């Protein structure tokens, strides 16, 4: 039995958002005292080169756990091959009203409608200056809730300007279900215009900094075949550096009968696994190997991670799995992928 197995029943007695904040604080304190690494299983090396970056292993932490980059050093001790913080927005915002985070333990699932709550990009930049972590670090980018959709590109470009060269890669999040109309940016004309603006700015910043910083795009699982084909064509046209598939789902299939199963927001965890894997597989075919895929959604075991890779993902990442399985899931997934 691990330390997390002992702590989990106590954490699950608390309000989910309170438990989240306490967990982050506890991880930070344990890292300062040098207690984390001795308590955790050793994570084997399994190098991968994706997006022109060298990953020590292909298993990453998805965005959402550490929105402001407060606990990067502690999360690094868990053995992830890469960490994605955020989502961050240009200006601080409180997110949606509480309660906004719900556990569905019978389904090993979470529903959240957080709404990009964060302290803004300037707070994140301060934390980036303080961290000792020198591994692969991504930042998930979101627009402020009150930025009109037709001005969304302005928010993403501002974030790119401020973060370029300070992290390993950035992810343009156009798939959160908790910011009004955000998923409309996945549509043909809107996506074409947004990607064109982002790639132009990336080229400008690359010349200015003398360094190329990859930019990924995070997509929703709630896509049909025609949408996948249209989006894949645009990702290839604009030479997007990676696709993260997928974000949370609006579907409630399999959880509608459970307590909190009808809460609004995005569903993550085990019920998302098959849907996410189908989207990974469909994009793998549609992208024809031109754009790497990072598989996310429903990874709660090493077998789940391997399933994503067999469907076409080159890297994987999880967050809900960390809540239900604890840090041991990192080593389990790396070992499964090594086999």
LINPE-V456424 format. One record per run of one state. SS is the DSSP state (a for helix, b for strand, c for the rest). FROM is the first residue (numbers start at 1). LEN is the number of residues. If there is no record, write none. Layout:
SS/FROM/LEN + SS/FROM/LEN
//
This chain:
c/1/2 + a/3/9 + c/12/4 + a/16/17 + c/33/3 + a/36/4 + c/40/8 + b/48/3 + c/51/2 + b/53/3 + c/56/3 + b/59/3 + c/62/10 + a/72/5 + c/77/5 + b/82/7 + c/89/4 + b/93/1 + c/94/7 + b/101/4 + a/105/3 + c/108/1 + b/109/4 + c/113/5 + b/118/1 + c/119/2 + a/121/10 + c/131/5 + b/136/6 + c/142/7 + a/149/15 + c/164/5 + b/169/5 + c/174/8 + a/182/5 + c/187/1 + a/188/22 + c/210/4 + b/214/6 + c/220/5 + a/225/13 + c/238/4 + b/242/4 + c/246/3 + b/249/1 + c/250/16 + b/266/4 + a/270/18 + c/288/4 + b/292/5 + c/297/5 + a/302/10 + c/312/3 + b/315/4 + c/319/1 + a/320/6 + c/326/2 + a/328/11 + c/339/1
//
